[in-house]
Amino acid sequence: MNAARRVRTTGRPIVAAMTALLCLAAGAAEAQSLVLIVRHAERADGGAKAGGMMAANDPPLSEAGTARAAKLADMLAEAGIDAIFSTEFRRTQDTVKPLAQRTGLTVTTVPARDHAGLIARLKASKPDDVLLVAGHSNTVPAIIGAMGGPKVTIGDADYGDLFVLVPATGTLSRIKF
């Protein structure tokens, strides 16, 4: 079944519409996987870095981050997500937790440093899978590139971008939420 057809339209129509448009623009006559990629929501420490992504501190989400995670769950609850991937950090786990709870999916934790392992898992998915990945401002662009998408940048203060990627064609859309 085509990924565009698998997205239920009873939830947030924007995801269904974006999926259908991306697949049509890509000439998707056959089933293709769809990868949704999001940077973690806002951190309680305001994004202060103590050594970058691998900082010893692992803060929870801020109030705004928690609200953003809930909004992501509202957007994607009916999107037909088949698997959710996240790094080991609390902020990425907490960003996808509301969606995992609503869908009954288990979050697969992939170490942030295991970029190759994550890409291998994504590429090994079934042709019509819809996958969600929660990463960081420096890993999200790398994941998109490794999956055949165009170059993107994410600023340290940028939150609320949902990237919708059709890996078979490299077609990418960026949705603000």
Contacts in CASP RR format, 6 or more apart in sequence:
PFRMAT RR
TARGET T0000
AUTHOR 0000-0000-0000
METHOD contacts of the structure
MODEL  1
MNAARRVRTTGRPIVAAMTALLCLAAGAAEAQSLVLIVRHAERADGGAKA
GGMMAANDPPLSEAGTARAAKLADMLAEAGIDAIFSTEFRRTQDTVKPLA
QRTGLTVTTVPARDHAGLIARLKASKPDDVLLVAGHSNTVPAIIGAMGGP
KVTIGDADYGDLFVLVPATGTLSRIKF
1 31 0 8 1.000
1 128 0 8 1.000
2 23 0 8 1.000
2 28 0 8 1.000
2 30 0 8 1.000
2 31 0 8 1.000
2 32 0 8 1.000
2 128 0 8 1.000
3 19 0 8 1.000
3 23 0 8 1.000
3 28 0 8 1.000
3 31 0 8 1.000
3 32 0 8 1.000
3 33 0 8 1.000
3 34 0 8 1.000
3 128 0 8 1.000
3 129 0 8 1.000
3 130 0 8 1.000
3 166 0 8 1.000
4 16 0 8 1.000
4 19 0 8 1.000
4 20 0 8 1.000
4 22 0 8 1.000
4 23 0 8 1.000
4 24 0 8 1.000
4 28 0 8 1.000
6 80 0 8 1.000
6 128 0 8 1.000
6 130 0 8 1.000
7 15 0 8 1.000
7 16 0 8 1.000
7 19 0 8 1.000
7 20 0 8 1.000
7 78 0 8 1.000
7 79 0 8 1.000
7 80 0 8 1.000
7 130 0 8 1.000
8 16 0 8 1.000
8 78 0 8 1.000
8 79 0 8 1.000
8 80 0 8 1.000
9 16 0 8 1.000
9 78 0 8 1.000
10 78 0 8 1.000
11 77 0 8 1.000
11 78 0 8 1.000
11 79 0 8 1.000
12 74 0 8 1.000
12 75 0 8 1.000
12 76 0 8 1.000
12 77 0 8 1.000
12 78 0 8 1.000
12 79 0 8 1.000
14 75 0 8 1.000
14 175 0 8 1.000
15 75 0 8 1.000
15 76 0 8 1.000
15 79 0 8 1.000
15 164 0 8 1.000
15 175 0 8 1.000
16 79 0 8 1.000
18 164 0 8 1.000
18 173 0 8 1.000
18 175 0 8 1.000
19 34 0 8 1.000
19 79 0 8 1.000
19 130 0 8 1.000
19 164 0 8 1.000
21 173 0 8 1.000
22 28 0 8 1.000
22 34 0 8 1.000
22 164 0 8 1.000
22 166 0 8 1.000
22 171 0 8 1.000
22 173 0 8 1.000
23 32 0 8 1.000
23 34 0 8 1.000
23 166 0 8 1.000
25 171 0 8 1.000
26 32 0 8 1.000
26 166 0 8 1.000
26 168 0 8 1.000
26 169 0 8 1.000
26 170 0 8 1.000
26 171 0 8 1.000
27 169 0 8 1.000
28 166 0 8 1.000
28 168 0 8 1.000
28 169 0 8 1.000
30 127 0 8 1.000
31 127 0 8 1.000
31 128 0 8 1.000
32 127 0 8 1.000
32 128 0 8 1.000
32 166 0 8 1.000
32 167 0 8 1.000
32 168 0 8 1.000
32 169 0 8 1.000
33 122 0 8 1.000
33 125 0 8 1.000
33 126 0 8 1.000
33 127 0 8 1.000
33 128 0 8 1.000
33 129 0 8 1.000
33 130 0 8 1.000
33 131 0 8 1.000
33 166 0 8 1.000
33 167 0 8 1.000
33 168 0 8 1.000
34 129 0 8 1.000
34 130 0 8 1.000
34 131 0 8 1.000
34 164 0 8 1.000
34 165 0 8 1.000
34 166 0 8 1.000
35 122 0 8 1.000
35 131 0 8 1.000
35 132 0 8 1.000
35 133 0 8 1.000
35 143 0 8 1.000
35 147 0 8 1.000
35 164 0 8 1.000
35 165 0 8 1.000
35 166 0 8 1.000
35 167 0 8 1.000
36 76 0 8 1.000
36 79 0 8 1.000
36 81 0 8 1.000
36 130 0 8 1.000
36 131 0 8 1.000
36 132 0 8 1.000
36 133 0 8 1.000
36 162 0 8 1.000
36 163 0 8 1.000
36 164 0 8 1.000
36 165 0 8 1.000
37 132 0 8 1.000
37 133 0 8 1.000
37 135 0 8 1.000
37 140 0 8 1.000
37 143 0 8 1.000
37 144 0 8 1.000
37 162 0 8 1.000
37 163 0 8 1.000
37 165 0 8 1.000
38 72 0 8 1.000
38 95 0 8 1.000
38 96 0 8 1.000
38 132 0 8 1.000
38 133 0 8 1.000
38 134 0 8 1.000
38 135 0 8 1.000
38 140 0 8 1.000
38 160 0 8 1.000
38 161 0 8 1.000
38 162 0 8 1.000
38 163 0 8 1.000
39 134 0 8 1.000
39 135 0 8 1.000
39 136 0 8 1.000
39 137 0 8 1.000
39 140 0 8 1.000
39 154 0 8 1.000
39 158 0 8 1.000
39 159 0 8 1.000
39 160 0 8 1.000
39 161 0 8 1.000
40 61 0 8 1.000
40 89 0 8 1.000
40 91 0 8 1.000
40 92 0 8 1.000
40 94 0 8 1.000
40 95 0 8 1.000
40 134 0 8 1.000
40 135 0 8 1.000
40 136 0 8 1.000
40 159 0 8 1.000
41 61 0 8 1.000
41 62 0 8 1.000
41 64 0 8 1.000
41 65 0 8 1.000
41 66 0 8 1.000
41 68 0 8 1.000
41 69 0 8 1.000
41 72 0 8 1.000
41 91 0 8 1.000
41 94 0 8 1.000
41 95 0 8 1.000
41 159 0 8 1.000
41 160 0 8 1.000
42 61 0 8 1.000
42 62 0 8 1.000
42 64 0 8 1.000
42 65 0 8 1.000
42 68 0 8 1.000
42 159 0 8 1.000
43 59 0 8 1.000
43 60 0 8 1.000
43 61 0 8 1.000
43 62 0 8 1.000
43 65 0 8 1.000
43 91 0 8 1.000
44 59 0 8 1.000
44 60 0 8 1.000
44 61 0 8 1.000
44 62 0 8 1.000
45 57 0 8 1.000
45 59 0 8 1.000
46 59 0 8 1.000
46 62 0 8 1.000
47 59 0 8 1.000
47 156 0 8 1.000
49 55 0 8 1.000
49 156 0 8 1.000
50 56 0 8 1.000
50 57 0 8 1.000
53 89 0 8 1.000
53 112 0 8 1.000
53 136 0 8 1.000
53 137 0 8 1.000
53 138 0 8 1.000
53 139 0 8 1.000
54 112 0 8 1.000
54 113 0 8 1.000
58 89 0 8 1.000
58 90 0 8 1.000
58 91 0 8 1.000
59 90 0 8 1.000
59 91 0 8 1.000
60 90 0 8 1.000
60 91 0 8 1.000
60 94 0 8 1.000
61 68 0 8 1.000
61 69 0 8 1.000
61 90 0 8 1.000
61 91 0 8 1.000
61 94 0 8 1.000
61 95 0 8 1.000
65 95 0 8 1.000
65 159 0 8 1.000
66 94 0 8 1.000
68 95 0 8 1.000
68 159 0 8 1.000
68 160 0 8 1.000
68 177 0 8 1.000
69 94 0 8 1.000
69 95 0 8 1.000
69 96 0 8 1.000
69 97 0 8 1.000
69 98 0 8 1.000
69 99 0 8 1.000
70 98 0 8 1.000
71 177 0 8 1.000
72 95 0 8 1.000
72 96 0 8 1.000
72 98 0 8 1.000
72 99 0 8 1.000
72 162 0 8 1.000
72 177 0 8 1.000
73 98 0 8 1.000
73 99 0 8 1.000
73 101 0 8 1.000
73 102 0 8 1.000
75 162 0 8 1.000
75 177 0 8 1.000
76 99 0 8 1.000
76 132 0 8 1.000
77 99 0 8 1.000
77 102 0 8 1.000
77 103 0 8 1.000
79 130 0 8 1.000
80 103 0 8 1.000
80 130 0 8 1.000
81 99 0 8 1.000
81 103 0 8 1.000
81 105 0 8 1.000
81 130 0 8 1.000
81 131 0 8 1.000
81 132 0 8 1.000
82 105 0 8 1.000
82 125 0 8 1.000
82 126 0 8 1.000
82 129 0 8 1.000
82 130 0 8 1.000
82 131 0 8 1.000
83 105 0 8 1.000
83 108 0 8 1.000
83 125 0 8 1.000
83 129 0 8 1.000
83 131 0 8 1.000
83 132 0 8 1.000
84 96 0 8 1.000
84 99 0 8 1.000
84 100 0 8 1.000
84 103 0 8 1.000
84 105 0 8 1.000
84 106 0 8 1.000
84 107 0 8 1.000
84 108 0 8 1.000
84 131 0 8 1.000
84 132 0 8 1.000
84 133 0 8 1.000
84 134 0 8 1.000
85 107 0 8 1.000
85 108 0 8 1.000
85 109 0 8 1.000
85 110 0 8 1.000
85 118 0 8 1.000
85 121 0 8 1.000
85 122 0 8 1.000
85 131 0 8 1.000
85 132 0 8 1.000
85 133 0 8 1.000
85 134 0 8 1.000
86 92 0 8 1.000
86 93 0 8 1.000
86 95 0 8 1.000
86 96 0 8 1.000
86 107 0 8 1.000
86 108 0 8 1.000
86 109 0 8 1.000
86 110 0 8 1.000
86 133 0 8 1.000
86 134 0 8 1.000
86 135 0 8 1.000
87 93 0 8 1.000
87 109 0 8 1.000
87 110 0 8 1.000
87 111 0 8 1.000
87 112 0 8 1.000
87 134 0 8 1.000
87 135 0 8 1.000
87 136 0 8 1.000
87 139 0 8 1.000
88 109 0 8 1.000
88 110 0 8 1.000
88 111 0 8 1.000
88 112 0 8 1.000
89 112 0 8 1.000
89 136 0 8 1.000
92 134 0 8 1.000
92 135 0 8 1.000
92 136 0 8 1.000
93 107 0 8 1.000
93 109 0 8 1.000
93 134 0 8 1.000
95 134 0 8 1.000
96 107 0 8 1.000
96 132 0 8 1.000
96 134 0 8 1.000
97 107 0 8 1.000
99 105 0 8 1.000
99 132 0 8 1.000
100 106 0 8 1.000
100 107 0 8 1.000
108 121 0 8 1.000
110 117 0 8 1.000
110 118 0 8 1.000
110 121 0 8 1.000
112 135 0 8 1.000
112 136 0 8 1.000
112 139 0 8 1.000
115 139 0 8 1.000
115 142 0 8 1.000
115 143 0 8 1.000
115 146 0 8 1.000
118 133 0 8 1.000
118 143 0 8 1.000
119 143 0 8 1.000
119 146 0 8 1.000
119 147 0 8 1.000
122 131 0 8 1.000
122 133 0 8 1.000
122 143 0 8 1.000
122 147 0 8 1.000
122 167 0 8 1.000
123 147 0 8 1.000
123 167 0 8 1.000
125 131 0 8 1.000
133 140 0 8 1.000
133 143 0 8 1.000
135 143 0 8 1.000
137 154 0 8 1.000
137 155 0 8 1.000
137 156 0 8 1.000
137 158 0 8 1.000
138 154 0 8 1.000
140 152 0 8 1.000
140 154 0 8 1.000
140 163 0 8 1.000
141 151 0 8 1.000
141 152 0 8 1.000
141 153 0 8 1.000
141 154 0 8 1.000
144 150 0 8 1.000
144 152 0 8 1.000
144 163 0 8 1.000
144 165 0 8 1.000
144 172 0 8 1.000
145 151 0 8 1.000
147 165 0 8 1.000
147 167 0 8 1.000
147 170 0 8 1.000
148 165 0 8 1.000
148 167 0 8 1.000
148 170 0 8 1.000
149 165 0 8 1.000
149 167 0 8 1.000
149 170 0 8 1.000
149 171 0 8 1.000
149 172 0 8 1.000
150 170 0 8 1.000
150 172 0 8 1.000
152 163 0 8 1.000
152 172 0 8 1.000
152 174 0 8 1.000
154 161 0 8 1.000
160 176 0 8 1.000
160 177 0 8 1.000
161 174 0 8 1.000
161 175 0 8 1.000
161 176 0 8 1.000
161 177 0 8 1.000
162 174 0 8 1.000
162 175 0 8 1.000
162 176 0 8 1.000
162 177 0 8 1.000
163 172 0 8 1.000
163 173 0 8 1.000
163 174 0 8 1.000
163 175 0 8 1.000
164 172 0 8 1.000
164 173 0 8 1.000
164 174 0 8 1.000
164 175 0 8 1.000
165 171 0 8 1.000
165 172 0 8 1.000
166 172 0 8 1.000
END
